[in-house]
Amino acid sequence: MTDFEGLKALVTGGASGIGRATAELLAERGAQVAVLDLDPSSVEKPLLGFRADVTDDASVRTAVESAVEALGGLDVLVNNAGIGAQGTVEDNDDDEWHRVYDVNVLGMVRATRAALPHLRRSEHAAIVNTCSIAATAGLPQRALYSATKGAVYSLTLAMAADHVREGVRVNCVNPGTVDTPWIGRLLGKAADPVAERAALEARQPTGRLVSAPEVALAIAYLASPLSGATTGTSLAVDGGTQGLRLRPVGQ
Ligand SMILES: NC(=O)c1ccc[n+]([C@@H]2O[C@H](COP(=O)([O-])OP(=O)(O)OC[C@H]3O[C@@H](n4cnc5c(N)ncnc54)[C@H](O)[C@@H]3O)[C@@H](O)[C@H]2O)c1
């Protein structure tokens, strides 16, 4: 499928995991793709890598302008850069709350602000935000992270309303637990990584983790010009975790 032929896309956090899989898929489907990341050193052609920290407005603006110049325009922004946080509401101090909000929420605000003037000039403008099942389900030990993703969900709806008449569609994907380097780091910190992985797999009705290419396909669907009627939605890619209520095995 070459639905992205001639289109230009920018993926934040595109050097790893979901962002990397998305950048590669969009390129396979015909887009010219730039990646914005803290560390773009692993990014290879045909992808273009740009270094930026989404917590730093000047660095985001500079990277977005450089990417748009190199690409010759911008049609698709994938706001994907994000970081994790563990614990209950008691477990993180104010500085940590500000730090995680700064990346996960304001990071999307900064990239979108820088991209919008260019997206308005596109015939097929789309923004896709990487949200999470944590926005819509109560997960234990994820108070701060979930709050940031709840904000991303609301921001997606508000942005969709603000920009629909400018021809800019805005949607989000809500992944369950995805097998990326992120989860590798999380398991690395667990007392029993094998048991922790089994618990994460068991939480998903499909009995396995989601893959990064599966999330990339959902992002590409929402970003594609073929989805011109879809805006202000969230698309779950969570192995059924949000919607299904299974009985325990054997009952
Ligand atoms: N892995 C999961 O289970 C899962 C589930 C739901 C949602 N998500 C979301 O998916 C997104 C990507 O996660 P992933 O699992 O691919 O993680 P990952 O750690 O593999 O990749 C994240 C990328 O973002 C970049 N990044 C982090 N902070 C940045 C900053 N300040 N500026 C620029 N780039 C920065 C990192 O360098 C990295 O390349 C995140 O928004 C995350 O919240 C992940």
The ligand as an SDF file (V2000), in Angstrom:
LIG
                    3D

 44 48  0  0  0  0  0  0  0  0999 V2000
    5.6890    0.2810   25.7470 N   0  0  0  0  0  0  0  0  0  0  0  0
    4.4430    0.3050   26.2490 C   0  0  0  0  0  0  0  0  0  0  0  0
    3.9720   -0.6500   26.8910 O   0  0  0  0  0  0  0  0  0  0  0  0
    3.5540    1.4920   26.0040 C   0  0  0  0  0  0  0  0  0  0  0  0
    2.1830    1.3530   26.2520 C   0  0  0  0  0  0  0  0  0  0  0  0
    1.3310    2.4420   26.0360 C   0  0  0  0  0  0  0  0  0  0  0  0
    1.8540    3.6330   25.5920 C   0  0  0  0  0  0  0  0  0  0  0  0
    3.1900    3.7440   25.3680 N   0  0  0  0  0  0  0  0  0  0  0  0
    3.6750    5.0410   24.8910 C   0  0  0  0  0  0  0  0  0  0  0  0
    4.3570    4.8630   23.6660 O   0  0  0  0  0  0  0  0  0  0  0  0
    5.3270    5.8910   23.5130 C   0  0  0  0  0  0  0  0  0  0  0  0
    6.6300    5.2650   23.0900 C   0  0  0  0  0  0  0  0  0  0  0  0
    7.0010    4.2880   24.0320 O   0  0  0  0  0  0  0  0  0  0  0  0
    7.9990    3.0780   23.7030 P   0  0  0  0  0  0  0  0  0  0  0  0
    7.5350    1.9300   24.4860 O   0  0  0  0  0  0  0  0  0  0  0  0
    8.2100    2.9700   22.2480 O   0  0  0  0  0  0  0  0  0  0  0  0
    9.3200    3.6490   24.4540 O   0  0  0  0  0  0  0  0  0  0  0  0
   10.8760    3.6840   24.0780 P   0  0  0  0  0  0  0  0  0  0  0  0
   11.5470    4.0620   25.3470 O   0  0  0  0  0  0  0  0  0  0  0  0
   11.2830    2.4410   23.3510 O   0  0  0  0  0  0  0  0  0  0  0  0
   10.9740    4.9160   23.0490 O   0  0  0  0  0  0  0  0  0  0  0  0
   10.7210    6.2380   23.4720 C   0  0  0  0  0  0  0  0  0  0  0  0
   11.5660    7.1960   22.6300 C   0  0  0  0  0  0  0  0  0  0  0  0
   11.2590    8.5240   23.0630 O   0  0  0  0  0  0  0  0  0  0  0  0
   12.4750    9.2400   23.1680 C   0  0  0  0  0  0  0  0  0  0  0  0
   12.3410   10.3030   24.1520 N   0  0  0  0  0  0  0  0  0  0  0  0
   12.1470   10.1710   25.4880 C   0  0  0  0  0  0  0  0  0  0  0  0
   12.1570   11.3640   26.0840 N   0  0  0  0  0  0  0  0  0  0  0  0
   12.3440   12.2760   25.0970 C   0  0  0  0  0  0  0  0  0  0  0  0
   12.4710   13.6910   25.0950 C   0  0  0  0  0  0  0  0  0  0  0  0
   12.4360   14.4190   26.2390 N   0  0  0  0  0  0  0  0  0  0  0  0
   12.6550   14.3210   23.8930 N   0  0  0  0  0  0  0  0  0  0  0  0
   12.7320   13.5850   22.7440 C   0  0  0  0  0  0  0  0  0  0  0  0
   12.6530   12.2610   22.7040 N   0  0  0  0  0  0  0  0  0  0  0  0
   12.4630   11.6140   23.8710 C   0  0  0  0  0  0  0  0  0  0  0  0
   13.5020    8.2120   23.6050 C   0  0  0  0  0  0  0  0  0  0  0  0
   14.8330    8.6390   23.3040 O   0  0  0  0  0  0  0  0  0  0  0  0
   13.0770    6.9890   22.8100 C   0  0  0  0  0  0  0  0  0  0  0  0
   13.7210    6.9240   21.5360 O   0  0  0  0  0  0  0  0  0  0  0  0
    5.3590    6.6540   24.8430 C   0  0  0  0  0  0  0  0  0  0  0  0
    4.5950    7.8460   24.7160 O   0  0  0  0  0  0  0  0  0  0  0  0
    4.6690    5.7100   25.8120 C   0  0  0  0  0  0  0  0  0  0  0  0
    4.0330    6.3820   26.8670 O   0  0  0  0  0  0  0  0  0  0  0  0
    4.0660    2.7080   25.5560 C   0  0  0  0  0  0  0  0  0  0  0  0
  1  2  1  0
  2  3  2  0
  2  4  1  0
  4  5  1  0
  4 44  2  0
  5  6  2  0
  6  7  1  0
  7  8  2  0
  8  9  1  0
  8 44  1  0
  9 10  1  0
  9 42  1  0
 10 11  1  0
 11 12  1  0
 11 40  1  0
 12 13  1  0
 13 14  1  0
 14 15  2  0
 14 16  1  0
 14 17  1  0
 17 18  1  0
 18 19  2  0
 18 20  1  0
 18 21  1  0
 21 22  1  0
 22 23  1  0
 23 24  1  0
 23 38  1  0
 24 25  1  0
 25 26  1  0
 25 36  1  0
 26 27  1  0
 26 35  1  0
 27 28  2  0
 28 29  1  0
 29 30  1  0
 29 35  2  0
 30 31  1  0
 30 32  2  0
 32 33  1  0
 33 34  2  0
 34 35  1  0
 36 37  1  0
 36 38  1  0
 38 39  1  0
 40 41  1  0
 40 42  1  0
 42 43  1  0
M  CHG  2   8   1  16  -1
M  END
$$$$
